[in-house]
Amino acid sequence: MIQQRGTRWRVVFHAVLDPVTGKPQQLAGTAKTEREAEATEARLPEIVGGLSLALARTFTIVEGKLKNPSSEHWERAFRIFGLLL
C-alpha cells in the first residue's frame, strides 16, 4: 500500500499474521511465483523509466512549457499520479 505523509510518500507492507501465535508468517513462494518475481525484477528499469517519463510529460501537459517545476507543480503531478496508480 502506498501512503502519503505530508509531502512524502512511503510504501507500507502488511504482514500476514499466524492465527495461532499472532506473529508474522513466513510466506513461501512457489517456483512459478519466484520465476514471475524474477521476470518482474528484470523489467524494473523499464517500469521505473516509463513512470519517470510519464511524470515529466505530466508537467508539460499541465503547465505547457514549464522548465523548473516548483513544489506546487510537484504536488499537482503527484496528485494526478495518485489517481492513476
C-alpha positions as CSV (number, residue, x, y, z in Angstrom):
1,M,0.0,0.0,0.0
2,I,1.3,3.5,-0.8
3,Q,0.7,6.1,1.8
4,Q,1.2,9.9,1.8
5,R,2.5,11.6,4.9
6,G,2.6,15.3,4.4
7,T,4.6,15.8,1.2
8,R,6.4,12.4,1.4
9,W,5.3,9.1,0.1
10,R,6.1,5.6,1.5
11,V,5.3,2.0,0.7
12,V,3.8,0.0,3.6
13,F,3.7,-3.7,3.6
14,H,1.2,-5.5,5.9
15,A,2.4,-8.9,7.2
16,V,0.1,-11.9,7.2
17,L,-0.3,-12.9,10.9
18,D,-0.3,-16.5,12.1
19,P,-3.7,-17.2,13.6
20,V,-2.3,-19.2,16.5
21,T,0.7,-17.2,17.5
22,G,-0.2,-13.8,16.2
23,K,3.3,-13.4,14.8
24,P,4.0,-12.6,11.1
25,Q,4.1,-15.7,8.9
26,Q,7.0,-16.5,6.6
27,L,5.3,-16.9,3.2
28,A,7.0,-19.5,1.0
29,G,6.9,-18.8,-2.7
30,T,6.3,-21.5,-5.4
31,A,8.7,-22.0,-8.3
32,K,6.1,-20.2,-10.6
33,T,5.8,-17.1,-8.3
34,E,9.6,-16.9,-7.9
35,R,10.0,-17.1,-11.7
36,E,7.4,-14.3,-12.1
37,A,9.2,-12.3,-9.5
38,E,12.5,-12.6,-11.3
39,A,10.9,-11.6,-14.6
40,T,9.3,-8.6,-12.9
41,E,12.5,-7.6,-11.2
42,A,14.3,-7.8,-14.6
43,R,11.8,-5.3,-16.0
44,L,12.0,-2.8,-13.2
45,P,14.4,-0.5,-15.0
46,E,11.9,-0.3,-17.9
47,I,8.9,0.3,-15.5
48,V,10.7,3.0,-13.5
49,G,11.9,4.6,-16.7
50,G,8.4,4.7,-18.1
51,L,7.0,6.2,-14.9
52,S,9.7,8.9,-14.9
53,L,8.9,9.8,-18.5
54,A,5.2,9.9,-17.7
55,L,5.9,12.2,-14.7
56,A,8.0,14.5,-16.9
57,R,5.2,14.6,-19.6
58,T,2.6,15.4,-16.9
59,F,4.4,18.7,-16.2
60,T,4.3,19.7,-19.8
61,I,0.6,18.7,-20.2
62,V,-0.5,20.6,-17.1
63,E,1.8,23.7,-17.4
64,G,2.8,23.8,-21.1
65,K,6.5,24.9,-21.4
66,L,7.4,24.5,-17.8
67,K,11.2,24.2,-17.3
68,N,11.7,24.3,-13.5
69,P,8.8,22.9,-11.5
70,S,8.1,24.4,-8.1
71,S,6.8,22.4,-5.2
72,E,3.2,23.3,-6.2
73,H,3.8,21.7,-9.6
74,W,5.2,18.6,-8.0
75,E,2.2,18.3,-5.6
76,R,-0.2,18.6,-8.5
77,A,1.7,15.9,-10.5
78,F,1.8,13.5,-7.6
79,R,-2.0,14.0,-7.0
80,I,-2.5,13.1,-10.7
81,F,-0.3,10.0,-10.3
82,G,-2.1,9.1,-7.1
83,L,-5.3,8.9,-9.1
84,L,-3.8,6.7,-11.7
85,L,-1.8,4.3,-9.5
